[in-house]
C-alpha cells in the first residue's frame, strides 16, 4: 500500500468467482478507516472522515451516509472462516484507490489518490481544469467501427481474468497499463494517434478510465461471434506520438508518454536525475557559439532564427541541474543565460547547423561521492517475517557490511538507519535529498506468499535513464557474484526511488519464503559477498 508492504492480520486476499476480496478489518491499516461490528444490528460499520458505510453479510448493496448503493454486479459481502470479506472493487471506488496486480509474484499494489489515506504516491497528479486531485472516474465507453477480425477463439473460462487499466502520472511522465490477466491471443497495433488492442474474451468488457494529457478516449466493441473485444485507445491530437512508447511484457501492454517540459514556445528542457537536455529549434541552420561565465552558460540567437518569443523560466526545487533560464532582448537577437547549479557541466551536442541547437547538462558527483544507504523497514515495521527471520534485520545486516566497505572504498556514506528504528518513506527520501547524495540504494528482501519456490535477485528503479544505468550495473554484479537467479531490473513506482532526486535503486536481494535462499541471505559470508558486489557496481558507476 503506497509503496509499503502490508500483511493482512485477518486473511489473505481471495479470488472468489474471478473477483478479488479483502478482509474488511484490513481497511484499518490500508486506508485508516474505523471498522466495527454492530452485533445488535448484525451489520458492519465503516467510518472514515465524514463518511459512514453500513453493510450486512450476503447483501449485494450497502448504505453510504444512509444512501443505498449497489456493489458491483456479482459481488457482495462474503464470510470465509468467520471473517468478513468485501470486494476489492468496493474499496477502490469508495476510498479512491488505484491498483496494479503482479500476476507472476501474486502481489497487489495499491496506491491512494485522496487526502487522508496515508502516504499519497499521486500527490502531484491534478485535474488541470479544476485544480483538484483526481481519482478513477467512470466514463461511458462508446463502440468503435470494426477492425480486421482476429482468429476466433474460445478462452479458458476458469483461467480467464478481467482485463484492467491502470493509469499513473508523475510530473512529466504518464502511463497506461493494460493488464491482460490470463486472456489469450491478444494483438496490438499503432496507427497515427490510435493504439488498438484485440483480445479473446467470453463477454463484453466494462471499463473505467479518466481523460488525461495523453488519453482522449478509450472505445470498445465486442464481437460475440469471434469472442473478441476490440479496444481502441485514442491519444490526444496534441500529443507527439514520437514521445509515446508501446511495449508488451508478459500479460501487460504498457503505454508511456514522457511529455517535454516546455518552458517557452521556442525551447524545451527535459531533465533526468543527473542529466538534462536543452533544445532550441531554429528556422534555419546556423552555428551558435557558447560561452561560460561563472555558473552561467551564455549564447545569443538572431530573432529571425526563432519561431516566437522566448521567455524566462525558473527551475523546479527538485531540479539538481538548473536554477533557471533568463532571456534578454538585445535588439536583433536574444541572449540566453542558463543559470546552472553546483557541479554542473555541459556539452554542445548539436551546434545548430542542422536546424536544432542542443545542450546536454551533466550533474557531476562530489569530489568524494556521497552514497545514501537505506536499510528498508525497521522499528515497528518488520517487513516480511518468514521462516524465523524478519526482513528488517536482514536489511540491516547487509547494510552493516556495505556501509564500511563503501567508506573503505573512498565514499562518504549516509544511512537512513543503523539501529532498529523506523524512518518514514518520506524521511528516507528527504535525507538523501537534503545531503545532496550522488546515489541512493535501498536494501530489501523479497517474499513469495503463494510461491515458496520463488527465488532470485531483482533491482527496481523509477522512470529515469540515469537510475536505469546503475540498476543494470548493480544487477549484473550481484548475479555474477552470487550465482542467484537473475530476475532482472524493473521500472516500478516505489516511493523512495520516486522521491529521491538523484539516481537510485531498490534491491530485492532474495526470497525469505524460499528455505534454500533464506539460508544463504541470512549467512554473514553471503551478506558480505553481496555487499562487495554492490561496492563493485558503485565503483563502475563512478568510473573508479
C-alpha positions in Angstrom: 0.0 0.0 0.0 1.6 3.3 -1.2 4.9 1.5 -1.5 4.9 -0.2 1.9 4.4 -3.9 2.3 1.2 -4.8 4.2 0.4 -8.2 5.6 -3.2 -9.0 6.5 -3.9 -9.7 10.1 -7.1 -11.4 9.2 -7.0 -13.4 6.0 -5.1 -13.1 2.7 -7.0 -11.6 -0.3 -9.1 -14.3 -2.0 -10.3 -14.8 -5.6 -14.0 -15.7 -5.4 -15.7 -16.2 -8.8 -13.0 -14.2 -10.5 -13.5 -11.3 -8.1 -10.8 -10.2 -5.5 -12.0 -9.9 -1.9 -10.1 -8.5 1.1 -10.8 -8.6 4.8 -12.9 -5.7 5.9 -10.8 -5.3 9.0 -7.8 -4.6 6.8 -9.3 -1.3 5.9 -8.0 -0.1 9.3 -4.4 -0.4 8.1 -4.9 0.3 4.4 -6.9 3.5 4.5 -7.1 4.4 8.2 -10.8 3.6 8.5 -12.6 2.7 11.6 -14.3 -0.7 11.3 -16.8 -2.1 13.8 -19.3 -4.9 14.1 -22.7 -3.9 15.3 -23.9 -7.1 17.0 -27.4 -5.9 17.6 -28.0 -4.8 14.0 -25.8 -7.6 12.7 -24.0 -5.2 10.3 -20.5 -3.9 9.6 -20.0 -0.2 10.1 -17.1 1.6 8.4 -16.3 5.2 9.2 -13.7 7.5 7.7 -13.6 11.3 7.7 -17.3 12.3 7.3 -18.4 9.1 5.6 -20.3 6.2 7.3 -20.8 3.0 5.4 -23.1 0.2 6.7 -23.4 -3.3 5.2 -24.6 -6.8 6.0 -23.3 -10.2 5.1 -24.8 -11.6 1.9 -26.3 -8.3 0.8 -25.5 -7.0 -2.8 -25.8 -3.4 -1.6 -24.6 -1.1 1.3 -25.6 2.2 2.7 -23.3 5.2 2.4 -24.4 8.1 4.7 -27.9 6.4 4.7 -28.0 6.3 0.8 -28.4 2.9 -0.7 -25.5 1.9 -3.1 -25.1 -1.4 -5.0 -21.9 -3.4 -5.0 -20.5 -4.2 -8.5 -22.6 -6.8 -10.2 -21.9 -10.3 -8.9 -20.3 -9.2 -5.7 -21.4 -9.0 -2.1 -20.1 -9.3 1.5 -18.7 -12.8 1.9 -18.0 -14.8 5.1 -14.9 -17.0 5.0 -13.5 -18.7 8.1 -15.7 -16.4 10.2 -14.0 -13.4 8.6 -16.0 -10.7 6.7 -14.6 -10.1 3.2 -15.5 -7.2 0.9 -15.0 -6.8 -2.8 -11.8 -5.0 -3.7 -13.8 -3.0 -6.3 -15.7 -1.5 -3.4 -12.5 -0.3 -1.6 -11.1 1.1 -4.9 -14.3 3.1 -5.5 -15.1 4.3 -2.1 -11.5 5.1 -1.0 -10.1 6.4 -4.3 -7.5 3.7 -4.8 -5.5 2.8 -7.8 -4.3 -0.8 -8.2 -1.8 -2.9 -10.1 -1.6 -6.7 -9.8 1.7 -8.5 -10.3 0.5 -11.9 -11.5 3.9 -13.6 -11.6 4.5 -12.8 -7.9 0.9 -12.6 -6.9 1.3 -9.1 -5.3 -1.3 -6.5 -5.2 -0.1 -2.9 -5.4 -2.5 -0.3 -4.1 -2.0 3.5 -4.2 -4.2 6.2 -2.8 -5.4 9.3 -4.6 -7.3 11.2 -2.0 -6.0 13.1 1.0 -6.2 11.3 4.3 -5.3 7.9 3.1 -1.7 7.8 4.3 1.3 8.3 2.0 -0.1 9.5 -1.3 2.1 8.5 -4.2 -0.1 10.6 -6.5 0.1 13.9 -4.6 1.2 15.8 -7.7 -1.5 14.5 -10.0 -4.0 17.2 -10.6 -7.2 17.8 -12.6 -5.9 20.5 -14.9 -9.3 22.0 -15.5 -10.5 22.3 -11.9 -7.2 22.2 -10.0 -8.0 19.4 -7.6 -6.8 15.8 -7.1 -8.5 13.2 -9.3 -9.2 9.5 -8.9 -10.5 6.9 -11.3 -13.9 8.1 -12.7 -16.3 6.0 -14.7 -16.8 7.3 -18.3 -19.2 5.7 -20.8 -17.4 3.6 -23.4 -18.6 4.1 -26.9 -18.4 1.4 -29.7 -15.8 1.8 -32.5 -16.0 0.6 -36.1 -15.0 -3.0 -36.6 -11.3 -3.6 -37.5 -9.6 -6.6 -39.0 -11.0 -9.6 -37.2 -8.8 -11.8 -35.0 -8.9 -15.5 -35.4 -11.9 -16.7 -33.3 -11.0 -18.5 -30.1 -12.7 -19.7 -27.0 -10.8 -18.6 -23.8 -10.5 -20.9 -20.9 -13.3 -19.7 -18.6 -11.6 -21.0 -15.5 -8.3 -19.2 -16.1 -9.7 -16.0 -17.7 -9.4 -12.9 -15.5 -10.8 -9.4 -16.1 -8.7 -7.1 -18.2 -7.9 -4.0 -16.3 -6.5 -0.5 -16.9 -4.0 1.2 -14.5 -3.3 4.9 -15.1 -0.3 6.6 -13.5 1.0 10.1 -13.8 4.1 11.6 -12.2 5.4 15.0 -13.1 6.1 14.8 -16.9 5.6 11.1 -17.3 2.2 9.4 -17.8 1.5 5.7 -18.3 -1.4 3.5 -19.2 -1.0 -0.2 -18.4 -3.5 -2.7 -20.0 -3.2 -5.8 -17.8 -4.4 -8.8 -19.7 -4.7 -11.3 -16.8 -4.9 -14.8 -18.4 -6.8 -13.8 -21.5 -5.4 -15.3 -24.8 -4.5 -14.2 -28.3 -4.2 -10.5 -27.8 -2.8 -8.3 -30.6 -1.5 -4.7 -30.5 -1.2 -2.2 -33.4 -0.5 1.5 -33.6 -1.8 3.8 -36.4 -1.4 7.5 -36.2 -2.9 8.6 -32.8 -4.7 5.3 -32.1 -3.5 2.2 -30.2 -5.6 -0.8 -31.0 -5.8 -3.9 -28.8 -7.8 -7.1 -29.7 -8.1 -9.9 -27.2 -10.2 -13.0 -26.7 -13.0 -12.8 -24.2 -16.2 -14.6 -23.3 -18.1 -11.4 -22.6 -18.1 -7.6 -23.3 -15.7 -5.6 -21.3 -16.8 -2.7 -19.0 -14.1 -0.2 -18.4 -13.3 2.8 -16.2 -10.8 5.4 -17.1 -10.1 9.1 -17.0 -9.2 11.6 -19.7 -5.6 12.9 -19.3 -3.0 14.8 -21.2 -2.4 11.6 -23.1 -5.8 9.8 -23.3 -8.6 11.5 -25.2 -10.9 8.4 -25.3 -11.0 4.6 -24.9 -13.5 2.8 -27.0 -14.5 -0.9 -27.0 -16.5 -3.1 -29.3 -17.4 -6.7 -28.6 -17.6 -9.4 -31.3 -19.8 -12.1 -29.8 -19.2 -14.4 -32.9 -15.5 -14.4 -32.6 -15.4 -13.9 -28.8 -13.2 -10.8 -29.3 -13.1 -7.4 -27.6 -11.5 -4.7 -29.6 -10.2 -1.8 -27.6 -9.0 1.5 -29.2 -7.0 3.9 -27.1 -7.3 7.4 -28.7 -4.4 9.6 -28.0 -5.0 13.3 -27.9 -4.2 15.1 -31.2 -1.8 17.5 -29.4 0.5 14.6 -28.3 3.6 14.0 -30.3 3.5 10.2 -31.0 7.3 10.1 -31.1 7.1 10.7 -27.4 4.8 7.7 -26.9 6.1 4.2 -26.4 4.1 0.9 -26.5 5.7 -2.2 -25.0 4.4 -5.7 -24.5 5.7 -7.6 -21.5 4.2 -10.9 -20.3 0.5 -10.2 -19.8 0.8 -6.4 -19.8 0.8 -3.7 -22.5 2.5 -0.5 -21.2 1.8 2.8 -23.0 4.1 5.6 -21.8 4.2 9.2 -22.6 7.0 11.5 -21.4 5.9 15.0 -22.1 8.5 17.5 -22.9 8.8 20.1 -20.2 8.2 23.1 -22.5 9.3 26.3 -20.8 8.7 28.5 -23.8 7.1 28.4 -27.2 10.7 28.3 -28.6 12.7 25.9 -26.5 12.3 22.8 -24.3 14.1 21.5 -21.2 14.0 17.8 -20.3 15.6 16.7 -17.1 16.6 13.3 -15.6 18.1 12.6 -12.2 21.7 13.6 -13.1 21.4 14.9 -16.7 19.2 17.2 -18.8 18.8 18.3 -22.4 18.1 21.9 -23.5 16.8 22.0 -27.1 16.2 25.1 -29.3 14.6 24.6 -32.8 15.8 27.1 -35.4 14.1 28.3 -38.5 17.3 27.8 -40.4 20.6 26.1 -39.7 23.2 28.3 -38.0 26.1 27.6 -35.7 25.7 29.1 -32.2 28.8 29.9 -30.1 28.5 29.3 -26.4 30.4 30.9 -23.5 30.5 30.1 -19.8 30.6 32.9 -17.3 30.8 31.7 -13.7 27.8 29.4 -13.2 26.1 30.6 -16.4 26.0 29.4 -20.0 25.6 32.4 -22.3 24.7 32.4 -26.0 22.8 34.6 -28.5 20.4 33.8 -31.3 19.1 36.0 -34.1 15.5 36.8 -33.7 15.0 35.8 -37.4 16.1 32.2 -36.5 13.4 31.7 -33.9 9.6 30.9 -34.1 8.1 33.0 -31.4 9.4 34.9 -28.4 11.4 33.0 -25.7 10.5 33.7 -22.1 12.3 33.3 -18.8 11.8 30.2 -16.7 12.6 29.1 -13.2 14.0 25.7 -12.3 11.9 23.4 -10.0 13.0 22.7 -6.5 13.8 19.0 -7.3 16.0 20.0 -10.3 19.6 19.2 -9.4 21.0 20.9 -12.5 19.2 24.2 -13.3 18.3 27.3 -11.3 16.6 29.0 -14.3 16.8 30.4 -17.8 16.9 34.1 -18.4 16.2 35.6 -21.9 17.4 39.2 -22.7 16.3 41.2 -25.7 19.4 42.6 -27.5 17.7 44.3 -30.4 18.2 41.9 -33.4 18.9 38.9 -31.1 18.0 37.3 -27.9 20.7 36.4 -25.3 20.1 33.2 -23.3 21.6 32.9 -19.8 21.2 29.4 -18.4 22.0 29.5 -14.7 23.5 26.2 -13.5 23.6 24.7 -10.1 26.8 23.5 -8.4 28.9 20.8 -10.1 27.0 21.0 -13.5 29.0 20.8 -16.7 27.7 20.9 -20.3 28.4 19.8 -23.8 27.0 21.1 -27.1 25.6 18.0 -28.8 24.2 19.9 -31.7 25.6 23.3 -32.7 22.5 24.5 -34.6 23.8 23.9 -38.2 21.2 21.2 -38.7 18.4 23.4 -37.5 18.4 22.5 -33.8 20.7 23.7 -31.1 21.1 21.2 -28.2 22.9 21.3 -24.9 23.4 18.4 -22.6 23.8 19.2 -18.9 25.6 16.8 -16.6 25.5 16.8 -12.8 28.9 15.8 -11.6 29.4 13.9 -8.4 31.1 15.4 -5.3 34.9 15.1 -5.3 34.1 12.4 -2.7 30.8 10.9 -3.9 28.1 10.7 -1.3 26.1 7.5 -1.2 22.8 7.1 0.7 22.2 3.6 2.0 18.6 2.8 3.2 18.1 -0.5 5.0 14.4 -0.9 4.4 11.7 -1.2 7.2 12.9 -1.1 10.9 11.4 -0.5 14.3 7.6 -1.0 14.3 7.8 -2.2 10.6 9.3 -5.7 10.5 8.8 -6.1 6.7 8.3 -9.7 5.7 8.5 -12.2 8.6 9.2 -15.7 7.2 11.0 -18.9 8.3 12.1 -17.3 11.6 13.6 -14.2 10.1 12.5 -10.6 9.9 13.2 -8.6 6.8 14.2 -5.5 8.7 17.0 -7.5 10.4 18.4 -8.9 7.2 18.3 -5.5 5.6 20.3 -4.0 8.4 22.8 -6.9 8.4 23.6 -6.4 4.8 24.0 -2.7 5.4 26.4 -3.4 8.3 28.8 -4.9 5.7 28.0 -2.4 2.9 28.5 0.9 4.7 32.1 0.3 6.0 33.0 -1.3 2.7 31.9 1.8 0.8 33.7 4.0 3.2 36.9 2.0 2.8 36.5 2.4 -1.0 36.6 6.2 -0.5 33.0 7.2 -0.4 31.1 9.3 2.0 28.1 7.3 3.3 24.8 8.5 4.7 22.5 5.9 6.3 18.7 6.2 6.9 19.2 4.0 10.0 21.9 1.9 11.6 19.7 0.6 14.5 16.2 -0.8 14.8 14.3 2.4 14.2 11.6 3.3 11.7 12.1 6.3 9.4 9.1 7.0 7.3 9.4 6.6 3.5 9.4 10.4 3.1 12.1 10.8 5.7 14.4 8.3 3.9 14.0 10.2 0.6 14.3 13.6 2.3 17.6 12.6 4.0 19.1 11.7 0.6 17.9 14.9 -1.0 19.0 17.2 1.9 22.5 15.7 1.9 22.7 16.1 -1.9 23.7 12.5 -2.3 25.0 11.3 -5.6 23.5 7.8 -5.4 20.7 6.2 -3.4 20.5 2.4 -2.6 17.6 0.9 -0.6 18.2 -2.6 0.8 15.3 -5.1 0.9 14.5 -8.8 0.7 11.6 -10.5 -1.1 8.7 -12.7 -0.2 6.7 -15.1 -2.4 3.5 -15.5 -0.4 1.9 -18.1 -2.7 5.1 -19.5 -4.3 7.6 -20.7 -1.8 9.9 -21.8 -4.6 10.3 -18.3 -6.0 14.0 -17.1 -5.8 16.5 -14.7 -7.1 17.6 -11.1 -7.1 15.9 -8.1 -8.7 16.6 -4.4 -8.9 13.9 -1.7 -9.0 14.3 1.9 -10.3 11.8 4.5 -11.4 11.4 6.4 -14.7 15.0 7.5 -15.1 17.7 6.6 -17.6 20.3 7.7 -15.1 18.8 5.3 -12.5 18.4 2.6 -15.1 22.1 2.7 -15.9 23.1 2.0 -12.3 20.3 -0.6 -12.0 21.8 -2.6 -14.9 25.3 -2.4 -13.4 24.3 -3.5 -9.8 22.0 -6.3 -11.0 24.8 -7.7 -13.2 27.4 -7.5 -10.4 25.1 -9.2 -7.9 24.3 -12.1 -10.2 27.9 -12.6 -11.2 29.0 -12.7 -7.6 26.2 -14.8 -6.1 25.1 -17.0 -9.0 21.5 -16.3 -7.9 18.6 -16.4 -10.4 18.5 -13.2 -12.4 15.1 -11.6 -12.0 16.2 -8.5 -13.9 15.6 -4.8 -13.4 12.1 -3.3 -13.1 10.7 0.2 -13.6 8.3 0.4 -10.6 6.5 3.2 -8.8 8.1 2.9 -5.4 8.1 6.0 -3.3 11.7 6.0 -2.1 13.2 5.8 -5.6 10.5 8.2 -7.0 11.0 10.9 -4.5 14.8 10.9 -4.4 16.3 13.5 -6.7 19.4 11.5 -7.5 19.8 8.2 -9.4 18.6 5.4 -7.1 17.6 1.8 -6.9 15.8 -0.6 -4.5 17.4 -4.0 -4.3 15.4 -7.2 -3.5 18.3 -9.5 -2.5 16.5 -12.8 -2.2 13.3 -14.6 -1.1 12.7 -15.2 2.6 10.0 -17.6 1.7 12.4 -20.0 -0.1 14.1 -22.2 2.5 17.3 -22.7 0.4 17.6 -19.0 -0.4 16.8 -17.7 3.2 19.7 -19.9 4.5 22.0 -18.0 2.1 20.8 -14.5 2.6 21.0 -14.9 6.4 24.6 -16.2 6.2 27.1 -13.4 7.1 29.6 -14.6 4.4 26.9 -14.4 1.7 25.8 -11.0 3.0 29.4 -9.8 2.7 29.6 -11.3 -0.8 26.5 -9.2 -1.8 27.8 -6.0 -0.3 31.2 -6.4 -2.1 29.3 -6.8 -5.4 27.3 -3.6 -4.7 30.6 -1.8 -4.0 32.0 -3.0 -7.3 28.8 -1.7 -9.0 29.2 1.7 -7.4 32.9 1.8 -8.5 31.9 1.0 -12.0 29.1 3.6 -12.0 31.5 6.4 -10.9 34.3 5.2 -13.2 36.7 4.1 -10.4 
